[in-house]
């Protein structure tokens, strides 16, 4: 079965970063890097690997 590119968590759409992490530690490092850049992130265990899903609300530009 193919890995879904997008999933909903708590009614919000998250996108998969495209990497199958072999260990929880690897996935956790990627998750923290996304968090540091302002993303909401979710870690998903999928059979023998881990997936990281992220989302970020687009910044609103003011019309000046």
Order of alpha helices (4+ residues) and beta strands (2+ residues): beta-beta-alpha-beta-beta
